[in-house]
């Protein structure tokens, strides 16, 4: 509302000064479009805390429709002489158009978000899976260490584990997952203490970039001197989802195989179109 009042005040400040000059009365439809563009300008400059002269800000808008600032000022002042028209109706028309455009852009954004999700889901793939790992000795703990070469994107690690009553490590048994850089430094390091005597679920997402070379995982890290373990791991999986931009590009390439996007479709269309219609 402040933006509307600011615009209307700036547009009418010189009504008295220009009362004797000849001006063009702007039709209501075009005036609504001018208000529409002015409100967008208010929103844009307001969000950026820009300090601009209001009339200089709006003059390019008026000029785009073929009018001057004086024309707009005169038209606004003329509403008081028109019994069948209200300036508020024109303002409401501009606001209604903005609201309709907002709904359209929200739909477009939703479509783009859907494309992103479809692309990511389409190209998510499983890069590692073990249905069952049993660890009954210290030698077996090597099976709980995982190293996977990575590329930019998201990696999700999931598993179920059970440390049963035969495990001799009373406390301090831990699991660790991290991303490793080329210089062997660790990032995204996450450590959990394994619970005992009941099945637990563990999952973790890690986002790799071009600086990372491997995803590393160790479910048999001992805080003290290691003793005979007894651990069962089921459904150990690692799923990879590429970066959104790469996934969307791959989806586009994939859809080129569909007839409507293929070169043959366009060649057939051109052949079937009369030359004089082009």
Secondary structure, DSSP 8 states (H G I E B T S, - for coil): -HHHHHHHHHHHTTTTTTTTS------HHHHHHHHHHHHHHHHHHHHTT----HHHHHHHHHHHTT--HHHHHHHHHHGGG-TT--HHHHHHHHHHHHHHHHHHHHHHHHHHHHHHHHHHHHT-EEEEEEEEEEE-STGGGGGGEEEEE--SEEEEEEEEEEE-TT----S-EEEEEEEEETTS-EEEEEEEE---SS-EEEEEEEEE-TTEEEEEEEEEEESSS-----EEEEEEEEEEEE-HHHHHHHHHHHHTTSGGGSHHHHHHHHHHS-GGG-
